[in-house]
């Protein structure tokens, strides 16, 4: 089933009762927020403000639910099942192109750069992107790395038609590679590498090909919302961002408390592993030199425009959107509130 068809089904299935739910949400300042995956350390930027009362002080009653991949998250936000979510920025761009009547917009860039990658065993004969031709890859259907693989393929002259995909649930992806049932997998580095560690696979046993190192200069995850919801609730969106920035800084300052917050949602997580995931996420995706200097979600429209031109052909987008159609800073708090804590 195609991404577009799945999206349409989700929209049709979940769209019933959207008006009623949305009216209730507005009346009591409820915010239904969905993350892009199972609960992991970096998601503490959204759970800590729930636990410490920051969202409440800002007049919001926030619920945070786990997701099943960025593709799934954007469809659920577009359907109205959730008010906002965090998803890979380009998964949202692709969704907008395929569902022009249900477009979303990003209102805060959480990751200043992408951590999408292809991973294989270090002993694999796959040493260059071109070596993936004719190979079997495994990933969940809704995972951003799979949704955006066409960009990696186009940048590296990979024949997408030669790739065989195995649809796999998130928890089975890494074991499938280790068992030799797939030649490679796709997944966020901060997810996949620590999942390998959790099954006693050493980092040195895995070879990685980050998209950003192979001609795909992408941004990462963003908070996404329906434009009409944001327009009708500007202070709600602004306060949610303000609370999330607090959570971002709280996660940096106290990773132990961040992991404890996540563990409330998933008691089975490995606390040490999730602390390492927070550090990896901050170092690789979230806290770039741009963020240190200019604050969170300081995005150059020209960078967005260039990346949109890059994704257009692989995604089959005939009319390339401009930056203002997919990202806005109008709901951000003042720049002084978007800075990293000292």
Secondary structure as the mmCIF struct_conf table of DSSP 4:
data_model
#
loop_
_struct_conf.conf_type_id
_struct_conf.id
_struct_conf.beg_label_comp_id
_struct_conf.beg_label_asym_id
_struct_conf.beg_label_seq_id
_struct_conf.end_label_comp_id
_struct_conf.end_label_asym_id
_struct_conf.end_label_seq_id
HELX_RH_AL_P HELX_RH_AL_P1 UNK A 3 UNK A 14
TURN_TY1_P TURN_TY1_P1 UNK A 16 UNK A 17
HELX_RH_AL_P HELX_RH_AL_P2 UNK A 18 UNK A 28
TURN_TY1_P TURN_TY1_P2 UNK A 29 UNK A 29
STRN STRN1 UNK A 30 UNK A 34
BEND BEND1 UNK A 36 UNK A 38
HELX_RH_3T_P HELX_RH_3T_P1 UNK A 41 UNK A 43
HELX_RH_AL_P HELX_RH_AL_P3 UNK A 44 UNK A 51
TURN_TY1_P TURN_TY1_P3 UNK A 52 UNK A 53
HELX_RH_AL_P HELX_RH_AL_P4 UNK A 54 UNK A 57
TURN_TY1_P TURN_TY1_P4 UNK A 58 UNK A 59
STRN STRN2 UNK A 61 UNK A 65
BEND BEND2 UNK A 68 UNK A 68
HELX_RH_AL_P HELX_RH_AL_P5 UNK A 70 UNK A 79
TURN_TY1_P TURN_TY1_P5 UNK A 80 UNK A 80
BEND BEND3 UNK A 81 UNK A 83
STRN STRN3 UNK A 84 UNK A 88
HELX_RH_AL_P HELX_RH_AL_P6 UNK A 89 UNK A 98
TURN_TY1_P TURN_TY1_P6 UNK A 100 UNK A 101
BEND BEND4 UNK A 102 UNK A 102
STRN STRN4 UNK A 104 UNK A 109
BEND BEND5 UNK A 112 UNK A 113
STRN STRN5 UNK A 117 UNK A 121
TURN_TY1_P TURN_TY1_P7 UNK A 122 UNK A 123
BEND BEND6 UNK A 124 UNK A 125
BEND BEND7 UNK A 128 UNK A 128
HELX_RH_3T_P HELX_RH_3T_P2 UNK A 129 UNK A 132
TURN_TY1_P TURN_TY1_P8 UNK A 133 UNK A 134
STRN STRN6 UNK A 136 UNK A 139
TURN_TY1_P TURN_TY1_P9 UNK A 141 UNK A 142
HELX_RH_AL_P HELX_RH_AL_P7 UNK A 144 UNK A 147
TURN_TY1_P TURN_TY1_P10 UNK A 148 UNK A 148
HELX_RH_AL_P HELX_RH_AL_P8 UNK A 149 UNK A 155
TURN_TY1_P TURN_TY1_P11 UNK A 156 UNK A 157
HELX_RH_3T_P HELX_RH_3T_P3 UNK A 160 UNK A 162
HELX_LH_PP_P HELX_LH_PP_P1 UNK A 163 UNK A 163
STRN STRN7 UNK A 164 UNK A 167
HELX_RH_3T_P HELX_RH_3T_P4 UNK A 170 UNK A 172
HELX_RH_AL_P HELX_RH_AL_P9 UNK A 173 UNK A 178
TURN_TY1_P TURN_TY1_P12 UNK A 179 UNK A 180
BEND BEND8 UNK A 181 UNK A 181
BEND BEND9 UNK A 183 UNK A 183
STRN STRN8 UNK A 184 UNK A 186
HELX_RH_AL_P HELX_RH_AL_P10 UNK A 189 UNK A 198
TURN_TY1_P TURN_TY1_P13 UNK A 199 UNK A 200
HELX_RH_3T_P HELX_RH_3T_P5 UNK A 203 UNK A 205
STRN STRN9 UNK A 206 UNK A 210
HELX_RH_3T_P HELX_RH_3T_P6 UNK A 211 UNK A 213
TURN_TY1_P TURN_TY1_P14 UNK A 214 UNK A 215
STRN STRN10 UNK A 221 UNK A 226
HELX_RH_AL_P HELX_RH_AL_P11 UNK A 227 UNK A 232
HELX_RH_AL_P HELX_RH_AL_P12 UNK A 234 UNK A 253
HELX_RH_AL_P HELX_RH_AL_P13 UNK A 255 UNK A 265
TURN_TY1_P TURN_TY1_P15 UNK A 267 UNK A 268
BEND BEND10 UNK A 269 UNK A 269
HELX_RH_AL_P HELX_RH_AL_P14 UNK A 271 UNK A 281
HELX_RH_PI_P HELX_RH_PI_P1 UNK A 282 UNK A 286
HELX_RH_AL_P HELX_RH_AL_P15 UNK A 289 UNK A 294
TURN_TY1_P TURN_TY1_P16 UNK A 296 UNK A 297
HELX_RH_AL_P HELX_RH_AL_P16 UNK A 301 UNK A 315
TURN_TY1_P TURN_TY1_P17 UNK A 316 UNK A 316
BEND BEND11 UNK A 318 UNK A 319
HELX_LH_PP_P HELX_LH_PP_P2 UNK A 320 UNK A 322
HELX_RH_AL_P HELX_RH_AL_P17 UNK A 323 UNK A 326
STRN STRN11 UNK A 327 UNK A 327
TURN_TY1_P TURN_TY1_P18 UNK A 330 UNK A 331
BEND BEND12 UNK A 332 UNK A 332
HELX_LH_PP_P HELX_LH_PP_P3 UNK A 333 UNK A 334
HELX_RH_3T_P HELX_RH_3T_P7 UNK A 335 UNK A 337
BEND BEND13 UNK A 338 UNK A 339
HELX_LH_PP_P HELX_LH_PP_P4 UNK A 340 UNK A 341
#
